[in-house]
């Protein structure tokens, strides 16, 4: 697990945990009917897009600009 890894150093298959700025957050529904969150995280080194699957939680567009704690894996989705 990489803690507080700068976004510019993230690579596929990295497991990360840290605090990042929520630049954008859009709750959506996948083609299978399940809710997910489409988001962009940023820090002083860059930005990265993300997905939180099966998520109908409280985070949404009203939370943009806030600092959020994230734990997950870096992977590639549809290229």
C-alpha positions in Angstrom: 0.0 0.0 0.0 1.4 3.4 -1.0 0.4 6.2 1.4 0.0 9.8 0.2 1.5 8.9 -3.2 1.5 11.9 -5.5 -0.8 11.5 -8.5 2.0 12.1 -10.9 3.7 8.9 -9.5 0.7 6.6 -9.7 0.9 3.7 -12.0 -1.3 0.8 -12.9 -1.6 -1.9 -10.2 -0.6 0.6 -7.4 -2.7 0.2 -4.2 -3.0 3.7 -2.7 -4.4 5.5 0.3 -4.3 9.2 1.0 -6.0 12.5 0.9 -6.8 14.2 -2.4 -9.0 17.1 -3.6 -12.3 16.1 -5.1 -12.3 18.1 -8.3 -15.5 16.7 -9.7 -18.1 14.0 -8.7 -21.0 12.8 -10.8 -23.3 10.0 -9.5 -24.3 7.8 -12.5 -26.0 4.5 -13.3 -24.1 1.8 -15.1 -25.6 -0.1 -18.0 -26.3 -3.0 -15.6 -28.5 -0.6 -13.5 -26.1 -0.3 -10.6 -25.1 3.1 -9.3 -21.5 4.4 -9.4 -19.6 7.6 -8.8 -17.5 9.1 -11.6 -14.9 11.4 -10.1 -11.7 13.3 -10.6 -9.1 13.6 -7.9 -6.3 16.1 -7.9 -3.3 17.2 -5.9 -0.5 19.7 -6.6 1.1 17.2 -9.1 -1.9 16.5 -11.3 -5.3 14.9 -11.6 -6.7 11.4 -12.1 -10.1 10.1 -13.1 -11.8 7.4 -10.9 -14.8 5.2 -10.6 -16.4 4.0 -7.4 -18.6 1.0 -8.3 -21.8 0.1 -6.5 -21.8 3.5 -4.9 -25.0 5.4 -4.1 -23.4 7.2 -1.2 -23.6 10.8 0.0 -20.7 12.2 -2.1 -21.8 14.2 -5.1 -21.3 17.5 -7.0 -21.9 19.5 -3.8 -18.7 18.1 -2.4 -16.4 19.3 -5.2 -13.4 21.2 -3.9 -13.3 19.2 -0.6 -10.5 17.0 0.6 -11.4 13.3 0.6 -9.7 10.2 1.9 -9.3 7.6 -0.8 -8.3 3.9 -0.6 -8.2 1.9 -3.8 -6.3 0.4 -6.7 -5.0 2.2 -9.8 -6.2 0.4 -13.0 -7.1 1.2 -16.5 -10.8 1.3 -17.6 -11.7 1.2 -21.2 -8.3 2.5 -22.3 
